[in-house]
């Protein structure tokens, strides 16, 4: 008897490749190589395989693809926050996402996904494919859930106001940093003074965001003024461990945040081959980027 489900879609090379990319990016690449590419890669991979997964069980492909697009737009908007809060409270999953309308560019992958569906939806599955598809399906469900809870970001705005004098120019300093989302051009960065610096704190398995003022004194001296630590993003492991980590971070004093900034950022600036690197955004450019300007 022919199955009403299109199990074969889950065993195609394209679906498996998309699933592996999604998992690899969410659990490794985003944190080891943060930036524009890894920030968008999961959206592209997820939007390619998610409608294929649903269409394998729901024989209304056009509806599935349009619904996927509509939900993705809703999910990436500020209007979804009450929905996310309600689901998190009800299920304990602690869902999170970043409101970034730039992510909507990933919707461009949907026509390619739909075209792939049309080419492969009539291929019949055998019993061996069925077993394989069920295992892949379970992994896919895990990936869709894990994508939304791979890490949890929360606002701190811990005021510090500490100055550090560095033995090189502002241009050299910015040359040691990598662009995250909105670095600005070199001329603008030399003129502007407010920047976000991202650095990793090993004790809490978390990425911290610091708001700093950078001012050049002369060709060989630059001042970094740590204004505040504005945000932490905790990589998710178990729910209990994450909650404990978040509580511990929120209890940290300004002096402790200052210590982490010195140890995990300032002290490494003299290392030309620092393996992890540091990332930054021009605050003015990031504000425009987030507002869609």
Beta strands, then each sheet from edge to edge (+ up, - down):
strand 1: 151-166
strand 2: 177-179
strand 3: 194-201
strand 4: 206-218
strand 5: 221-235
strand 6: 278-282
sheet 1: 1+ 5- 4+ 3- 6+ 2+
end
